[in-house]
Amino acid sequence: MTRAKRLHRQIHRISGQTYLWLAMLIFGASSAVTRKLTEIGVQHLIGNRNPISLCNVLFVGNLCALILLILIYGRQWNKANLKQLSRKDWVSLTAVAILSGALAPGLIFQALALTGVNNVILVGRLEPPLTLALSVWLLKERVNIWEFIGAIAAFVGVILTIILQPPTETMINMGGFSLGIGELLAAAASVAIAASTIISKKHLSQIPLGIYSIFRTALGTVIFFFIALVLYGKDHFADVLSPFLWQWMFLYGGLIVVVGQSFWVKGLKTSTVSTASLISSFGPIVGIIAAYLILGEVPTRPQYIGGSLILGGIFLSQVGTRRQTASGKVNSTPAKQQVETGMGFKGI
């Protein structure tokens, strides 16, 4: 037996749960890695500019990821698949691309520039309870009492994380409270992602993964580019062709976006929804540990208080998910979309 065949067989022996855990480690570390890349850029300035600015990371990183996605999923863009898409499908795909491909990543990256990685991770947990509430309201989905209490606990944890932050220069006064701009941007990103998830659940559950991923990444990247030009001017992307930037972005786009997403999809094929949901719930823990190991960022008291409630809410939600699975009342939404909402920022 050749070495290639032996390697191929060993890969097939890897369990679905192993793929899910590897994907979760990659996704959880994505925020800390993003911040670390910008710090590397500060050490290699071009003129007085950081070649690995957050905007460049998002724009070039997505271009690199798009190239790799086309190589992997390009075959799905054939006449047979495209003919099956209605005008309503294209409108929904466009809305998702704007919300989760351009608006949400832009807000998250700006939040990373203004506040700590741990704050972005914890405030990002606003997304699952929002998605749950919208699913009940718009999609008429049923949730059990455990999921409901878990969502409330996580929501309260996020609010406490936001309002208990110590005073900083990047805060604004709202109704007697001083709220961090970075935290508010992360919350706005969660709203955008929750809306995108609802649209995907309702209209895009049968769209091939390759068409969905490539279209969202491509259109989202283009829209973000033009928004940045309007907001910051044409000089904002002056270093977009820097070889130093591109070598890091191919690593970033390939590892964080493509490898992470591919491992996740691979794991879902042979795992239950409850298992994937359980593994995805470790995202905040992985993210906080990664922020400490990569950036030396130690959790603050507000983060401990809010994070404890958030983790308690995640635990209660997992109890609800397990009971729902045991009773056979599993949501009809495909596993990838059903669980993906709980993972938070994935570097896209």
VENQUI-V869103 format. One line per field, one symbol per residue. ss: DSSP state (a for helix, b for strand, c for the rest). phi: phi as a letter, one per 40 degrees, with the letter a starting at -180 (. if undefined). psi: psi as a letter, one per 20 degrees, with the letter a starting at -180 (. if undefined). A space follows every 10 residues. Layout:
# VENQUI-V869103
ss->???
phi->???
psi->???
This chain:
# VENQUI-V869103
ss->ccaaaaaaaa aaaccaaaaa aaaaaaaaaa aaaaaaaaaa aacccbccbc cccaaaaaaa aaaaaaaaaa aaaaaaccaa aaacccaaaa aaaaaaaaaa aaaaaaaaaa aaaaccaaaa aaaccaaaaa aaaaaaaacc ccccaaaaaa aaaaaaaaaa aaaccccccc bbbbccbbbb aaaaaaaaaa aaaaaaaaaa aaacccccaa aaaaaaaaaa aaaaaaaaaa aacaaaaccc ccaaaaaaaa aaaaaaaaaa aaaaaaaaac ccaaaaaaaa ccaaaaaaaa aaaaaccccc aaaaaaaaaa aaaaaaaaaa aaaaaacccc ccccaaaaaa cccccccc
phi->.ccccccccc cccccccccc cccccccccc cccdcccccc cccbcbgbbc cbcccccccc dcccccdccc ccbdcccbdc cccccccccc cccccccccc cbcccccccc cccbaccccc cccccccdcc ccccccccbf ccbccccccc cccccccccc ccccccdbcc bbcbfgbcbc cccccccccc cccccccccc ccbbcbcddc cccccccccc ccccdccccc cbgcccbcbc ccdccccccc cccccccccc cccccccccb bccccccccc ccdccdcccc ccccbgccdc cdcccccccc cccccccccc cccccccgcc dccdddcccd cccgcbgc
psi->prhghggghh ghipqhhggg ggghggghig ghgghhghhh hhilqocjqo hlrhghgggh ghgghgghhh hgjhhimrhg ghhiprhhgh gggggggggi hggghggghh hhiirqhhgg gghijhgghg ggghggghik qqqrhghghg ggggghgggh hgijpqprhl qqpokiqopp gghhghghhh gghggggggg ghijhjpqgg gggggggghh ggggghghgg hirhihkhki jphgghhhhh gghgggfggg gggggghhhj qrhhghgggh ijghgggggh hghhikopqr ghhggghggg hghgghhhgg gghgghijmp qipqgghhhh hiibpkj.
